[in-house]
Amino acid sequence: MPEQPPVEPTFRSDVTVQLVSHTASDAAVVFAARVSTQGERSLENLSTWDQSVTDIEHPQATRNRGLINYLMRERHGSPWEHTSMTFLISAPIFVFREFHRHRAGWSYNEESGRYRELKPVFYVPGPDRRLVQEGKPGHYQFTAGTKAQHELVERVSVNAYRQAYEAYQAMLAAGVAREVARSVLPVGLYSSMYASCNARSLMHFLGLRTTHPDAKVPSSPQREIEMVGEAMEAEWAKLMPLTYEAFNANGRVAP
């Protein structure tokens, strides 16, 4: 059999987030909250509730908006646990290492280097990525860095990735198991996973992993996981506009 040509690595500076399924709506929050005072009556007129939650012309809309804001303000968070969203995320492995710190209300399934040959797709920071950390831990900021620093990061990263993937391929060609050969691959390698959460757990994630002018508690996330958070937030905001409005109005603190 003729020798296969080496696989050419791909270099990226982005992340991708796709909402693949959901049961998330503001109506679900209203249902869950009102069962505490109405019991089985909370399901009356079920067919009109989705409209009444978001349609500003509907007589029930103002009450529903007020209820959601009250729940958010007073941190009665359990009604948001009756929602679900599943995202397909592609990002560098070092992003997933931070992502998996979030466990309450989250489920993950990631591609496996034991069962498939990993593709040579690697992260290289883009020109807008701030490179230089200034200040003490907990009180620092990032600045852009010089042109020379950006060129150095790109050159060194690309060279290191190529060498690592060549080593990986050499071991696979020699019959070494994938689970052993993968040990030489760096955390800048892209991986993909399904991540499922409820709205409450997503709000907690966004409070820690994004920066926002409305945030009551400032956060300084790593930029790459913030990119994932921003993409997830954009999808969620379309699904639950009243919840999203209340989240921002109350300092972006998860209830």
N, C-alpha and C positions, 0 to 999 in steps of 0.2 A: 504494500500500500504506500503511495507516495506521501512524503512528509507534508503535514499541514502547515500552511504559512502562519506565522505568529499573529495572534489577535491584537489589533491595534487598540490601545486604550482610548476611552472617551473622557473628556474633562468638562465638568459642569460647575456652575456657581449658583444654581438655583435649587429649589425644592418643589415638589408637586404634591398637591392635596386634592383628592377627589371624594366627594360625598357619594357613597354608593348605595346607602339605604338609610331610612330613618322612620321613626314614629314620633317625631318631635313637633309639638305645636303649643301655642299659648292656651288653646282650649283644654289640652290635657292637664295643664297646671290648674286651671279653674275647676275642672271636674274634681281633681284630687283634693283641692283645698275645701270645696264646698261640701264634700261628703262628711266633714267633721261636724257640720251644723244641720245638714239636710238629710243625711243618711241616704237611703235608696232614692229619695226625691231628687238627688243631684243629677240623676240621669234622665229626668223629664225633659221633653223637647230636645232630645239628643241630636236630631238631624239638623237643628238650626244653630247649634252652639258654635261651630267653627266660624260661621258668619258673624254671630253676635259678638265674638271676642274681638274681631279685627275691623269690622265694618263700622266706621265712625257714625253712619246714619242710623245704625241699629240702636234702639233704646237701651239695650243691655251693655253696649260697648263701654260707656263711661264707667259703669260699675265694675266691669271686668278689668279695665285698665287700672282703676283704683285698687282693686283687690291684689293684682299682681304687684303693684308698687308697694302696697302695705306689706305683703309677704316678704318682698326683697328688703325693705327698710328694717323690718323687725326680725329678719333672718330666720323666718320659718321656711326652711329649705326643702323639706321632704317632698312637697308636691312636684318639684322639678326632677325628682328621681323617677317619675313615671313617664319618662321620655327616653328615647334612644337614638343615637346617631352612629353610623359606621363610616369611617374614612379609610381610603387607601392612600398611603403616604409613601413617598420616595424621598429619601434624605440620606446624608452620610451617617455611618454607624455611630459616630460620636454624638449625634443629635438623639438617636434612640437611647443611648446610655443615660442622657438626662431625662428623656421622655418617660422611661420606665421607673423613675422616682415617683411618678404619679400612679398610685395603685388603687386607692379607694374609688370605686365606681368606674374603673377602666378594665378592659380586656384587650389582650394583644395576641396576634399571631404574625410572626415574622418569617421571611424566607430563610431557609436553612442551608448553611454551607456544608452540612453533612450529606444532604440528599440531592444537591444540584451543584453543578460547576458555576462558581460565581463569576459574573461578567465584569470586565475591567472598566468600570465607570467610577470616576474619582472626583472628589471635590477640590477645586482650586478657588480661593476667594476672588471675587470680582473686583474691579477697580474702585467700586464704591464701598468696599468693606474696610472699616476702620481697623488699623493694624496695631497701633501703639497704645498700651495701657499706661495711664499716668495716675499716680496717687496711691494711697494705702488700700489694702483689702477692705472692702465695705465702703470705701469713700474714694472710688476711682472713676475715671472716665476714659473713653477711647478717642484717640485722634487719628486723623487720616493716615499719617505716615508719609514717607517720601516716595518719589518715583522709584528710587533705587531699592527701597524696601519692598515695594510691590513687585518689582522685577525679580528680586531675590526669592521672595516667597513662591512666585510662579515657577521659576527655574528649578529651585530645590525640590518643590513638591512634585513636579512632573517627573524629574529624574528618579526620585525615591519611589514613586508609584510604578514607574516602568520596571525598575529593578525588582521590586517586591512581586509584581505580577509575573515576571519572567521566572522568578524562583518558584512561585506557585505552579506555573505551567510545567516547569521541569520536573517537579515532584509528581504531578499527575501523570506525565508522560512515562515516568519510571514505575508507575503502578502503585504509588503511595496513595493511601485512602484520602478522600476529600477532607475528612474531618481532621486529619493531621496536616495536610498541605495548607489548609486555610490559615494556619497559625502565623504565617509570615505576612499576611495581608494587613494593611494599616486601617485605622479607624476612619480615614477619609474615604474609604470604599462606600459606594452607595448600596443601601439595602432597601427593602420594601416591606411594609407591614399593613395589616388591617388593625385599626384601633377603634374600639367601640366605647362609648361613654354615654352618660346621661347629661342633661343640661347643667345640673348642679356641679358635677365633677368637671365639666368643661369650663364653667365659670371660675372654679378654683384654679384650674390650669392657666386660664387667660390672665387671672390676677397676678400670677407669679411669672409668667413667661412672655408677657408683652409690656411695653411701655405705653402710657396713654395720659393725655393731659387731665382727664377726669379721675384718674386713680387716686383714691384716698391714701393708699399705701404704695409709695413708689417702689418700683422693681427695676433691676438692671440685668435682664436676661442675656444670655449669649445670643448674638444676632441670628445665628442659623436656626435655633429653635424658635426664636421670635418670628421668623419668616413662616414657619409651619403654623404657629399660633395665629398669625394674621390671616392666613388663608382659611383656616378652620373657622375663625371668627366671622369672616365674610359670608361663609355658607350658613352658619348658624343664625346670623342676623336676619337672613331672608326667611328662615323657618319660623322664628319666634320673635317677631318685631316688638311686641309689647314687653316681653321679658328683656330683650336687648336694650330697649329704651330705659327700663327700670334699673338694669344692671349699671348702665352708665350714669344715670341720675343719682344713684346711691353709692358712688365712689368705686365701682367695679370691685366690690368685695363680695365673694360668694356667700349666699345665705346658708 
